[in-house]
């Protein structure tokens, strides 16, 4: 079956760095997405990885290792507004559009 | 660019009535639109995939006669919750994939449905 695992909740301090991990077991792979979702709002796109390595975009970076079925989202210089849920999603192998979603990681930022 | 709107943003209806939710891609044409449901503190659950001009593909366990999807154009898809019940109360979110950028999904702001 298809499975995506993320920690349920993490806590970090304002100004620090936090790494949110995501592991996946899927029959095939066509890309991995990270989305941010604030409570009561729809998800917003953060990153897309299809090849191994690190993609950096400002304070956020995303890493992928296809051989290990592993990705992480790295958030630097944390701000209070980064308190949100972070969703990992893998594009389904039998469709270019359908995403398999992890349960999300709730990130709590403390002053 | 790549803005998706939903209407209404929230709705309260009585049990047994029907509710229609609209999803529009405002500045791009969408090959495919997706409808998700999200219960509190849970992740997104894909309900159905909608392609313009064809019937929607529903996920296992989603009643197609209860959740009617119409994708009449490349910029509009609608979800109608028929004979709503309190257990249908949820956050409904649509997303759309641009025709020239099919790997990414852009999400609408969501519709919060409360059935009393």
Interface residues (C-beta under 8 A of the other chain):
Chain A: X30 X31 X33 X35 X40 X41 X42 X43 X44 X45 X48 X50 X87 X91 X95 X96 X97 X98 X99 X101 X102 X103 X104
Chain B: X31 X32 X34 X42 X43 X44 X45 X46 X49 X91 X93 X97 X102 X103 X104 X105 X106 X107 X108 X109 X110 X112
